[in-house]
């Protein structure tokens, strides 16, 4: 069964610091949606939106599995689909996290 990331205490944007402290590129709020790829919004907002989407998929998978286990639903196919979506999105999030950590470490090890 999937484990929800945030649970009751959701992540806030203060946890993830801005990568652009001097405001070289505008990182203002999105007017057209949440964390789009076209460059609007900050990296932190995009990352938080992605984490929240993964968390929503985890919660959906949990509720589907619980409904099947308690007999409230007999749709085991949809429960399995929800669990696979949650698993795949979590694995993708972990790979993105690993790439970010690798990039951060290589930047920190650069000679100035």
C-alpha distances in whole Angstrom, upper triangle without the diagonal:
4,7,10,13,16,15,18,20,20,22,26,28,30,27,28,32,34,35,38,40,43,42,44,41,41,37,38,35,34,36,35,31,28,29,30,31,35,35,35,33,33,30,29,28,27,24,23,23,21,18,18,17,14,13,14,12,9,10,11,8,7,10,10,7,9,12,12,11,14,16,17,16,17,16,14,15,14,11,10,13,11,8,10,12,10,10,13,14,13,14,18,18,17,20,22,22,23,26,27,27,29,32,32,33,35,37,37,39,42,45,47
4,6,9,12,12,16,17,17,18,22,24,26,24,24,28,30,31,34,36,39,38,40,38,37,33,34,32,31,33,32,28,25,25,27,28,31,32,32,30,29,27,25,24,23,20,19,19,17,15,15,14,11,10,11,9,6,8,9,7,6,10,11,9,11,14,14,14,16,19,19,18,19,18,16,16,15,12,11,13,10,7,10,11,7,8,11,11,9,12,15,14,14,17,19,19,20,23,24,24,26,28,29,30,32,34,34,36,38,42,44
4,6,9,9,13,14,14,16,19,22,23,21,22,25,28,29,32,34,37,37,38,36,36,32,32,30,30,32,31,27,24,24,27,28,31,31,31,29,27,25,23,23,22,19,18,18,16,13,13,14,11,9,11,10,7,8,11,9,8,11,13,12,13,16,17,16,18,21,21,20,22,21,19,20,18,15,15,16,13,11,13,13,10,10,13,13,10,13,16,14,14,18,19,18,20,23,23,23,25,27,27,28,31,32,32,34,37,41,42
4,6,6,9,11,11,12,16,19,20,18,19,23,25,27,30,31,35,34,36,34,33,29,29,27,27,29,28,24,21,21,24,25,29,29,28,26,25,23,20,20,19,17,15,15,14,11,10,11,9,6,8,9,5,6,9,9,8,11,13,13,13,16,18,18,19,22,21,21,23,22,20,21,19,16,17,17,13,12,14,14,10,11,14,12,10,14,15,13,14,18,18,17,20,22,22,22,25,27,26,28,31,32,32,34,36,40,41
4,6,9,9,9,9,13,15,17,15,16,19,22,23,26,28,31,30,32,31,30,26,26,25,25,27,27,23,19,19,22,24,27,26,26,23,22,20,17,17,17,14,12,13,12,8,8,10,8,6,9,10,8,9,12,13,12,14,17,17,17,20,22,22,23,26,25,25,27,25,23,24,21,19,19,19,16,14,16,15,11,12,14,12,10,13,14,12,12,16,16,14,17,20,19,19,22,24,23,25,28,28,28,31,33,36,38
4,6,6,5,7,10,13,15,13,15,18,21,23,26,27,30,29,32,30,29,25,25,23,23,26,25,22,19,19,22,24,27,26,25,22,21,19,16,16,17,14,11,12,13,9,8,11,10,7,9,12,10,10,13,14,13,15,18,18,18,21,23,23,24,27,25,26,28,27,25,26,23,21,22,22,18,17,19,18,14,16,18,15,13,16,17,14,15,19,18,16,19,22,20,21,24,25,24,26,29,29,29,32,34,37,38
4,6,7,10,13,16,18,16,18,22,24,27,29,30,33,33,35,33,32,28,28,25,26,28,28,24,21,22,25,27,30,30,28,25,24,23,20,19,20,18,15,15,16,12,11,13,12,8,10,12,10,9,12,14,12,13,16,17,16,19,21,21,21,24,23,23,26,25,24,25,23,20,21,22,18,17,20,18,15,17,19,17,15,19,20,17,18,22,21,20,23,25,24,24,28,29,28,30,33,33,33,35,38,41,42
4,6,10,12,16,17,16,19,22,24,27,30,30,33,33,35,34,32,28,27,25,26,28,28,24,22,23,26,28,31,30,29,26,25,24,21,20,21,19,16,17,18,14,12,15,15,11,12,15,13,11,15,17,15,15,19,19,18,20,23,23,23,26,24,25,28,27,27,28,25,23,25,25,21,20,23,22,18,21,23,20,19,22,23,20,21,25,24,22,26,28,26,27,30,31,30,32,35,35,34,37,39,42,43
4,7,9,13,13,12,15,18,21,24,26,26,30,29,32,31,29,25,25,23,24,26,27,23,20,21,25,27,30,28,27,23,22,21,18,17,19,17,14,15,16,13,12,15,15,12,13,17,15,14,17,19,17,18,22,22,21,24,27,26,26,29,28,28,31,30,30,31,28,25,27,27,23,22,25,23,19,21,23,20,19,22,23,19,20,24,23,21,24,26,24,24,28,28,27,29,32,32,31,34,36,39,40
4,6,10,12,11,13,16,18,21,24,24,27,26,29,28,26,22,22,19,20,23,23,20,17,17,21,23,26,25,23,20,19,18,15,14,15,14,10,11,13,10,8,12,12,10,11,15,14,13,16,18,17,18,21,22,22,24,27,27,27,30,28,28,31,30,29,30,26,24,26,25,21,21,23,21,18,20,21,18,17,20,20,17,18,22,20,18,22,24,22,22,26,26,25,27,30,30,29,33,35,38,38
4,7,8,7,9,12,15,18,20,20,24,23,26,24,23,19,19,17,19,21,22,19,15,15,19,21,24,22,21,17,16,15,11,11,13,11,7,10,12,9,8,12,13,11,13,16,15,15,18,20,19,21,24,25,25,27,29,29,30,33,31,31,34,32,31,31,28,26,27,26,23,22,24,21,18,20,21,18,16,19,19,15,17,20,18,16,19,21,18,19,23,23,21,24,27,26,26,29,31,34,34
4,5,6,8,11,13,16,18,18,21,20,23,22,20,17,16,15,17,19,21,18,15,15,19,21,23,21,19,15,14,14,10,10,12,11,8,11,13,11,10,14,15,14,16,19,19,18,21,23,23,24,27,28,28,30,33,33,34,36,34,34,37,35,34,34,31,30,31,29,26,26,27,24,22,23,24,20,19,22,21,18,19,22,19,18,21,22,19,20,24,23,21,24,27,26,26,29,31,33,33
4,5,6,8,9,12,14,14,18,17,19,18,17,13,13,12,14,17,19,17,13,13,17,18,20,18,16,12,10,11,7,7,10,10,7,10,13,12,12,15,16,16,17,20,21,21,23,25,25,27,29,31,31,33,35,36,37,39,37,37,39,37,36,36,33,31,32,31,27,27,28,25,23,25,25,21,20,22,21,18,19,21,18,17,20,21,17,19,22,21,19,22,25,23,23,27,28,31,30
4,6,6,9,12,14,13,17,17,20,19,18,15,15,15,17,21,22,20,17,16,20,22,23,21,19,15,13,13,9,10,14,12,11,14,16,14,15,18,19,18,20,23,23,23,26,28,28,29,32,33,33,35,38,38,39,41,39,39,42,40,39,39,36,34,35,34,30,30,31,28,26,27,27,24,22,25,23,20,21,23,20,18,21,22,18,19,22,22,19,22,24,23,22,26,27,30,29
4,6,10,12,15,15,18,19,21,21,20,17,17,17,19,23,24,21,18,17,20,22,24,21,20,17,14,13,9,11,13,11,10,13,15,13,14,17,17,17,19,22,21,22,25,26,26,28,30,31,31,34,36,36,37,40,38,38,40,38,37,37,34,32,33,32,29,28,29,26,23,24,25,21,20,22,21,17,18,20,18,15,18,19,16,16,20,19,17,19,22,21,20,24,25,28,28
4,7,9,12,12,16,16,18,18,17,14,15,15,17,21,22,20,16,15,18,19,21,18,17,14,11,9,6,9,11,9,8,12,13,12,14,17,17,17,19,22,21,23,25,26,27,29,31,32,32,35,37,37,38,41,39,39,41,39,37,37,34,33,33,31,28,28,28,26,23,24,24,20,19,20,19,15,16,18,15,13,16,16,13,13,17,16,14,17,19,18,18,21,23,25,25
4,6,9,9,12,13,15,15,15,12,14,15,18,21,23,21,18,16,19,19,21,18,17,14,10,9,7,10,12,11,11,15,16,15,17,20,20,20,23,25,25,26,29,30,30,32,35,35,36,38,40,41,42,44,43,42,44,42,41,40,38,36,36,35,32,31,31,29,26,27,27,23,22,23,22,18,19,20,17,15,18,18,14,14,18,16,13,16,19,17,16,20,21,23,23
4,5,6,10,9,12,11,11,9,11,13,15,19,21,19,17,14,17,17,18,14,14,11,7,7,6,9,11,11,12,15,16,16,18,20,21,22,24,26,27,28,30,32,32,34,36,37,38,40,42,43,44,46,44,44,46,43,42,41,38,37,37,35,33,33,32,29,28,28,27,24,23,25,22,19,20,21,18,16,19,18,14,15,18,16,14,17,19,16,17,20,21,23,22
4,6,9,9,10,10,12,10,13,15,17,21,22,21,18,15,17,17,17,14,14,12,8,7,8,11,12,12,14,16,17,18,20,22,22,24,26,27,28,30,32,33,34,36,38,38,40,42,43,44,46,48,46,45,47,44,43,42,39,38,38,36,34,33,33,30,28,29,27,24,24,24,22,19,20,20,16,15,17,16,12,14,16,13,11,15,16,13,14,17,17,20,19
4,6,6,7,7,9,8,11,14,16,20,21,21,19,16,17,17,17,13,13,12,9,9,10,13,14,14,16,18,19,20,22,24,25,26,28,30,31,32,34,36,37,38,40,41,43,44,46,47,49,50,49,48,50,47,46,45,42,41,41,39,36,36,36,33,31,32,30,27,27,27,25,22,23,23,20,19,21,19,16,17,19,16,14,18,18,15,16,20,19,21,19
4,6,8,10,10,10,12,15,18,21,23,23,21,19,20,20,20,17,16,14,11,12,12,14,16,17,18,20,22,22,24,26,27,28,30,32,33,34,36,38,38,40,42,43,44,46,48,49,50,52,50,50,52,49,48,47,44,43,43,41,39,38,38,35,33,34,33,30,29,30,28,25,26,26,22,21,23,22,18,19,21,18,16,19,20,17,17,21,20,22,20
4,6,8,10,10,13,16,19,22,24,24,23,20,22,22,21,17,17,15,13,14,15,17,19,20,21,23,24,25,27,29,30,31,33,35,36,37,39,41,42,43,45,46,47,49,51,52,53,55,53,53,55,52,51,50,47,46,46,44,42,42,41,38,36,37,36,33,32,33,31,28,29,29,25,24,26,24,21,22,24,21,19,22,22,18,19,22,21,22,20
4,5,6,7,9,13,16,18,21,21,20,18,19,19,18,14,13,12,10,13,14,15,17,18,19,21,23,24,25,27,29,30,31,33,34,36,37,39,40,42,43,45,46,48,50,51,52,54,52,51,53,50,49,48,45,45,45,42,40,40,40,36,35,36,35,31,31,32,29,27,28,28,25,24,26,24,21,23,24,21,20,23,23,20,21,24,23,25,22
4,6,9,12,15,17,20,21,22,21,19,19,18,17,13,13,13,12,13,15,17,18,19,21,22,24,25,27,28,30,31,33,35,36,37,39,40,42,43,45,46,48,49,51,52,54,55,53,52,54,51,50,49,46,46,45,43,41,41,40,37,36,37,35,32,32,33,30,27,29,28,25,24,26,24,21,23,24,20,19,23,22,19,20,24,22,23,21
4,6,9,12,14,16,18,19,18,15,16,15,13,10,10,10,9,11,14,14,15,17,19,20,21,23,25,26,27,29,30,32,34,35,36,38,39,41,42,44,45,47,48,50,51,53,51,49,51,48,48,46,43,43,43,40,38,38,37,34,33,34,32,29,30,31,27,25,27,26,23,23,25,23,20,22,24,20,20,23,23,20,22,25,23,25,23
4,6,9,11,13,15,16,16,14,14,15,13,9,8,8,8,11,13,13,14,17,18,18,20,22,23,24,27,28,29,31,32,34,35,37,38,39,41,43,44,45,47,48,50,51,49,48,50,47,47,45,42,42,42,39,37,38,37,34,33,34,32,29,30,31,28,26,28,27,24,24,26,24,21,24,26,22,22,25,25,23,24,28,26,28,26
4,7,9,12,14,14,13,11,12,13,12,9,7,5,5,8,9,9,11,13,14,15,17,19,20,21,23,24,25,27,29,30,31,33,35,36,37,39,40,42,44,45,46,48,45,44,46,44,43,42,39,38,39,36,34,34,34,30,29,31,29,26,26,28,25,22,25,25,21,21,24,22,19,22,24,21,20,24,24,22,23,27,26,28,27
4,7,9,12,12,12,11,13,14,13,10,7,6,7,11,11,10,12,15,15,15,18,20,20,21,24,24,25,27,29,30,31,33,34,35,37,39,40,41,43,45,46,47,45,44,46,43,43,42,39,38,39,36,34,35,35,31,30,32,31,27,28,29,27,24,27,27,23,23,27,25,22,25,27,24,23,27,28,25,27,30,30,32,30
4,6,9,9,9,9,11,14,13,11,8,5,8,11,11,9,11,14,13,13,16,18,17,18,21,22,22,25,27,27,28,31,32,32,34,36,37,38,40,42,43,44,41,41,43,40,40,39,36,36,36,34,31,32,32,29,28,30,29,25,26,28,25,23,26,27,23,23,27,25,23,25,28,26,25,29,30,27,29,32,32,34,33
4,6,6,7,7,8,11,11,10,6,5,9,12,12,9,10,14,13,12,15,17,17,17,20,21,21,23,26,26,26,29,31,31,32,35,36,37,39,41,41,42,40,39,41,38,38,37,33,34,34,32,29,31,31,27,26,29,27,24,25,27,24,22,25,26,22,23,27,25,23,26,28,26,26,30,30,28,30,33,33,36,35
4,6,8,10,10,13,12,12,9,9,12,15,16,13,14,17,17,15,18,20,19,19,23,23,23,25,27,27,28,31,32,32,33,36,37,37,40,42,42,43,40,39,41,39,39,38,34,35,36,33,30,32,32,29,28,31,29,26,28,30,27,25,29,29,26,27,30,29,27,30,32,30,29,33,34,32,34,37,37,39,38
4,7,9,8,11,11,12,9,10,13,16,17,13,13,17,17,14,16,19,18,18,21,22,21,23,26,26,26,29,31,31,31,34,36,36,38,40,41,41,38,37,39,36,37,35,32,32,33,30,28,30,30,26,26,29,27,24,26,28,25,24,27,28,24,26,29,28,26,29,31,29,30,33,34,32,34,38,37,40,39
4,7,7,11,11,12,9,9,12,14,15,11,11,14,13,10,13,16,14,14,17,19,17,19,22,22,22,25,27,27,28,31,32,32,34,36,37,38,35,34,36,33,33,32,28,29,30,27,25,27,27,23,23,25,24,21,23,25,22,21,24,25,22,23,27,26,24,27,29,28,28,31,32,31,33,36,36,39,38
4,6,10,11,11,9,8,10,11,11,8,7,10,10,7,9,12,11,11,14,16,15,17,19,20,20,23,25,25,26,29,30,30,32,34,35,36,34,33,35,32,32,30,27,27,28,25,23,24,24,20,20,23,21,18,19,22,19,17,21,22,19,20,23,22,21,24,26,25,25,28,29,28,30,33,33,36,36
4,7,9,8,7,6,8,8,9,6,4,8,9,6,8,11,11,11,14,16,16,17,20,21,22,24,26,26,27,30,31,32,34,35,37,38,36,34,36,33,33,31,28,28,28,26,23,25,24,20,20,22,20,17,18,20,17,15,19,19,16,17,20,19,17,21,23,21,21,25,26,25,27,30,30,33,33
4,6,7,6,7,10,10,12,10,7,11,12,10,10,14,14,13,16,18,18,19,22,23,23,25,27,28,29,31,33,33,35,37,38,39,37,35,37,34,33,31,28,29,29,26,24,25,25,21,21,23,21,17,20,21,18,17,20,20,17,18,21,20,18,22,24,22,23,26,27,25,28,31,30,34,33
4,6,7,9,10,10,13,11,8,11,14,12,12,15,16,15,17,20,20,21,23,25,25,26,29,30,30,32,35,35,37,39,40,41,39,37,38,35,35,32,30,30,30,27,25,26,25,21,22,23,20,18,20,20,17,16,19,18,15,17,20,18,17,21,22,20,21,24,24,23,26,29,28,31,31
4,6,9,11,12,15,13,11,14,16,15,15,19,20,19,21,23,23,24,27,28,28,30,33,33,34,36,38,39,40,42,44,44,42,40,42,38,38,36,33,34,33,30,29,30,28,25,25,27,24,21,23,24,21,20,23,22,19,21,23,21,19,23,24,22,23,26,26,25,27,30,29,32,31
4,6,8,9,12,11,10,13,15,14,15,18,19,19,21,23,24,25,27,29,29,31,33,34,35,37,39,40,41,43,45,46,44,42,43,40,40,38,35,35,35,32,30,31,30,26,26,28,25,22,24,25,21,20,23,22,18,20,22,20,18,21,22,20,20,24,24,22,25,27,27,29,28
4,7,9,12,10,9,13,14,13,15,18,18,18,21,23,23,24,27,28,29,31,33,33,34,37,38,39,41,43,44,45,43,41,43,40,40,38,35,35,35,32,30,31,31,27,27,28,26,23,25,26,22,21,24,23,20,21,24,22,20,23,25,22,22,26,26,24,27,30,29,31,31
4,7,8,6,7,10,11,11,13,15,16,17,19,21,21,23,25,26,27,29,31,32,33,35,36,37,39,41,42,43,41,40,42,39,39,37,34,34,34,31,29,30,30,26,25,27,25,22,23,24,21,19,22,22,19,19,22,21,18,21,23,21,21,24,25,23,25,28,28,31,30
4,5,5,6,9,10,11,12,14,15,17,19,20,21,23,25,26,27,29,30,32,33,35,36,38,39,41,42,44,42,41,42,40,39,38,35,34,34,32,29,30,29,26,25,26,25,21,22,23,20,18,20,20,17,17,20,18,15,18,20,18,17,21,22,20,21,25,25,27,27
4,5,5,6,9,10,11,12,14,15,17,18,20,21,23,24,26,27,29,30,32,33,35,36,38,39,41,42,41,39,41,38,37,36,33,32,32,30,28,28,27,24,23,24,22,19,19,20,17,15,17,17,13,13,16,15,12,15,17,15,14,18,19,17,19,22,22,25,25
4,5,5,6,9,10,10,12,14,15,16,18,20,21,22,24,26,27,28,30,31,33,34,36,37,39,40,39,38,40,37,36,35,32,31,31,29,27,27,27,24,22,23,22,18,18,20,17,14,16,17,14,13,16,16,12,15,17,16,15,18,20,18,19,23,23,26,26
4,5,5,6,9,10,10,12,14,15,16,18,20,21,22,24,26,27,28,30,31,33,35,36,37,39,37,36,38,35,35,34,31,30,30,28,25,26,26,22,21,23,22,18,18,20,18,15,18,19,15,15,19,18,15,18,21,19,18,22,23,22,23,27,27,30,30
4,5,5,6,9,10,11,13,14,15,17,19,20,21,23,24,26,27,29,30,32,33,35,36,38,36,35,36,33,33,31,28,28,28,25,23,24,23,20,19,20,19,15,16,18,15,12,15,16,13,13,17,16,14,17,19,18,18,21,22,21,23,26,26,30,30
4,5,5,6,9,10,11,12,14,16,17,18,20,21,23,25,26,27,29,30,32,33,35,36,35,34,35,33,32,30,28,27,27,24,22,22,22,19,17,18,17,13,13,15,13,10,12,13,10,10,14,13,11,14,16,15,15,19,20,19,21,24,25,28,29
4,5,5,6,9,10,10,12,14,15,16,18,20,21,22,24,26,27,28,30,31,33,34,33,32,34,31,31,30,27,26,26,24,21,21,22,19,17,18,18,14,14,16,15,11,14,16,13,12,16,16,14,16,19,19,18,21,23,22,23,27,28,31,31
4,5,5,6,9,10,10,12,14,15,16,18,20,21,23,24,26,27,29,30,31,33,31,30,32,29,29,28,24,24,24,22,19,20,20,17,15,17,17,13,14,16,14,12,15,16,14,14,18,18,16,19,22,21,21,24,26,25,26,29,30,34,34
4,5,5,6,9,10,11,12,14,15,17,19,20,21,23,24,26,27,29,30,32,30,29,30,28,27,25,23,22,22,20,17,17,17,14,12,14,13,9,10,13,11,8,12,13,11,11,15,15,14,17,19,19,19,22,24,24,25,28,29,33,33
4,5,5,6,9,10,11,12,14,15,16,18,20,21,22,24,26,27,28,30,29,28,30,27,26,25,22,21,21,20,17,16,17,14,12,13,13,9,9,12,11,8,10,13,11,11,14,15,14,16,19,19,19,22,24,24,25,28,29,33,33
4,5,5,6,9,10,10,12,14,15,16,18,20,21,22,24,25,27,28,27,26,28,26,25,24,21,20,21,19,16,16,17,14,12,14,15,11,11,14,14,11,14,16,15,14,18,19,18,20,23,23,23,25,27,27,28,31,33,36,37
4,5,5,6,9,10,11,12,14,15,16,18,20,21,23,24,26,27,25,24,26,23,23,22,18,18,18,16,13,14,14,11,10,12,12,9,10,13,12,10,14,16,14,15,18,19,19,21,23,24,24,27,28,28,30,32,34,37,38
4,5,5,6,9,10,11,12,14,15,17,18,20,21,22,24,26,25,23,25,22,21,20,17,16,16,14,12,11,12,9,7,9,9,6,6,10,10,8,11,13,13,13,16,17,17,19,22,22,23,25,27,28,29,31,33,36,37
4,5,5,6,9,10,10,12,14,15,16,18,20,21,22,24,23,22,24,22,21,21,18,16,17,16,12,12,14,11,8,11,12,9,9,12,13,11,13,16,15,15,18,20,19,21,24,24,24,27,29,29,30,33,35,38,39
4,5,5,6,9,10,11,12,14,15,16,18,20,21,22,21,20,22,20,19,19,16,14,16,14,11,12,13,11,9,12,13,10,11,15,15,13,16,19,18,18,21,23,22,24,27,27,27,30,32,32,33,36,38,41,42
4,5,5,6,9,10,10,12,14,15,17,18,20,21,20,18,20,17,16,16,13,11,12,11,7,8,10,7,5,9,10,8,9,12,13,12,15,17,17,18,21,22,22,24,26,27,28,30,32,33,34,36,38,41,43
4,5,5,6,9,10,11,12,14,15,16,18,20,19,18,20,18,16,16,14,11,12,12,8,7,10,8,5,8,10,9,8,12,13,12,14,17,17,17,20,22,22,23,26,27,28,29,32,33,33,36,38,41,43
4,5,5,6,9,10,10,12,14,15,16,18,17,16,19,17,16,17,14,12,13,13,10,10,13,11,9,12,14,12,12,16,17,16,17,20,21,21,23,25,25,26,29,30,30,32,35,35,36,38,40,44,45
4,5,5,6,9,10,11,12,14,15,17,15,14,16,14,13,14,11,9,11,11,7,8,11,10,8,12,14,13,13,16,17,17,19,22,22,22,25,27,27,28,31,32,32,34,37,37,38,41,42,46,47
4,6,5,6,8,10,11,12,14,15,14,13,14,12,11,12,9,6,8,8,5,5,8,8,7,9,12,12,12,15,16,16,18,21,21,22,24,26,27,28,30,32,32,34,36,37,38,40,42,46,47
4,5,5,6,9,10,10,12,14,13,13,15,14,13,14,12,9,11,12,9,8,11,12,9,11,15,14,14,17,19,18,19,22,23,23,25,28,28,29,31,33,33,35,37,38,39,41,43,47,48
4,5,5,6,9,10,10,12,11,10,13,12,12,14,11,9,12,13,9,10,14,14,12,14,17,17,17,20,22,21,23,25,26,26,29,31,31,32,35,36,36,38,40,41,42,44,46,50,51
4,5,5,6,9,10,11,9,8,10,9,8,10,8,5,8,10,7,8,12,12,11,14,16,17,17,20,21,21,23,26,27,27,29,31,32,33,35,37,37,39,41,42,43,45,47,51,52
4,5,5,6,9,10,10,9,10,10,8,10,9,6,8,10,9,8,11,13,12,13,16,17,17,19,21,22,23,25,27,27,29,31,32,33,35,37,37,39,41,42,43,45,47,51,52
4,5,5,6,8,8,9,11,11,11,13,12,9,12,14,12,11,15,16,15,16,20,20,19,22,24,24,25,28,29,29,31,34,34,35,37,39,39,40,43,44,45,47,49,53,54
4,6,5,6,5,5,8,9,9,12,11,9,12,14,12,13,16,17,16,18,21,21,22,24,26,26,27,30,31,31,34,36,36,37,40,41,42,43,46,47,47,49,52,55,57
4,6,5,6,5,6,7,6,10,10,7,10,13,12,12,15,17,16,18,21,22,22,24,26,27,28,30,32,32,34,36,37,38,40,42,42,44,46,47,48,50,52,56,58
4,6,8,8,9,11,9,13,13,10,12,15,14,14,17,19,18,19,22,23,23,25,27,27,28,31,32,32,34,37,37,38,40,42,43,44,46,48,48,50,52,56,58
4,6,8,10,12,12,15,15,13,15,18,17,16,20,21,20,22,25,26,25,28,30,30,31,34,35,35,37,39,40,40,43,45,45,46,49,50,50,52,55,58,60
4,5,7,10,10,14,14,12,15,18,17,17,20,22,22,23,26,27,27,29,31,32,33,35,37,37,39,41,42,43,45,47,47,49,51,52,53,55,57,61,62
4,7,9,11,14,13,12,15,17,16,17,20,21,21,23,26,26,26,29,31,31,32,35,36,36,38,41,41,42,45,46,46,48,50,51,52,54,56,60,61
4,6,8,11,10,9,13,14,14,15,18,19,19,21,23,24,25,27,29,29,31,33,34,35,37,39,40,41,43,45,45,47,49,50,51,53,55,59,60
4,6,9,9,9,12,14,14,15,18,19,20,21,23,25,26,27,29,30,32,34,35,36,38,40,41,42,44,45,46,48,50,51,52,54,56,60,61
4,5,6,7,9,10,11,13,15,16,17,19,20,22,23,25,26,27,29,31,32,33,35,37,38,39,41,43,44,45,47,48,50,52,53,57,59
4,6,5,6,9,10,10,12,14,15,16,18,20,21,22,24,26,27,29,30,31,33,35,36,37,39,41,42,43,45,47,48,49,51,55,57
4,5,5,6,9,10,11,12,14,15,16,18,20,21,23,24,26,27,29,30,32,33,35,36,38,39,41,42,44,45,47,48,50,54,55
4,5,5,6,9,10,10,12,14,15,16,18,20,21,22,24,26,27,28,30,32,33,34,36,37,39,40,42,43,45,47,48,52,53
4,5,5,6,9,10,11,12,14,15,16,18,20,21,23,24,26,27,29,30,32,33,35,36,37,39,41,42,43,45,47,51,52
4,5,5,6,9,10,10,12,14,15,16,18,20,21,22,24,25,27,29,30,31,33,35,36,37,39,41,42,43,45,49,51
4,5,5,6,9,10,11,12,14,15,16,18,20,21,23,24,26,27,29,30,32,33,34,36,38,39,40,42,44,48,49
4,6,5,6,9,10,11,12,14,15,16,18,20,21,22,24,26,27,29,30,32,33,35,36,37,39,41,42,46,48
4,5,5,6,9,10,10,12,14,15,16,18,20,21,22,24,26,27,29,30,31,33,35,36,37,39,41,45,46
4,5,5,6,8,10,10,12,14,15,16,18,20,21,23,24,26,27,29,30,31,33,35,36,37,39,43,45
4,5,5,6,8,10,11,12,14,15,16,18,20,21,22,24,26,27,28,30,32,33,34,36,38,42,43
4,6,5,6,9,10,10,12,14,15,16,18,20,21,22,24,26,27,28,30,31,33,35,36,40,42
4,6,5,6,9,10,11,12,14,15,17,19,20,21,23,24,26,27,29,30,31,33,35,39,41
4,5,5,6,9,10,11,12,14,15,17,18,20,21,23,24,26,27,29,30,32,33,37,39
4,5,5,6,9,10,11,12,14,15,16,18,20,21,22,24,26,27,28,30,32,36,37
4,5,5,6,9,10,10,12,14,15,16,18,20,21,22,24,26,27,29,31,34,36
4,5,5,6,9,10,11,12,14,15,17,18,20,21,23,24,26,27,29,33,35
4,5,5,6,9,10,11,12,14,15,17,18,20,21,23,24,26,27,31,33
4,5,5,6,9,10,11,12,14,15,16,18,20,21,22,24,26,30,31
4,5,5,6,9,10,10,12,14,15,16,18,20,21,22,25,28,30
4,5,5,6,9,10,11,12,14,15,17,18,20,21,23,27,29
4,5,5,6,9,10,11,12,14,15,17,18,20,21,25,27
4,5,5,6,9,10,10,12,14,15,16,18,20,24,26
4,5,5,6,9,10,11,12,14,15,16,19,22,24
4,5,5,6,9,10,11,12,14,15,17,21,22
4,5,5,6,9,10,11,12,14,16,19,21
4,5,5,6,9,10,10,12,14,18,20
4,5,5,6,9,10,11,13,16,19
4,5,5,6,9,10,11,15,16
4,6,5,6,9,10,14,15
4,5,5,6,9,12,14
4,5,5,6,10,13
4,5,5,9,10
4,6,8,10
4,6,9
4,6
4
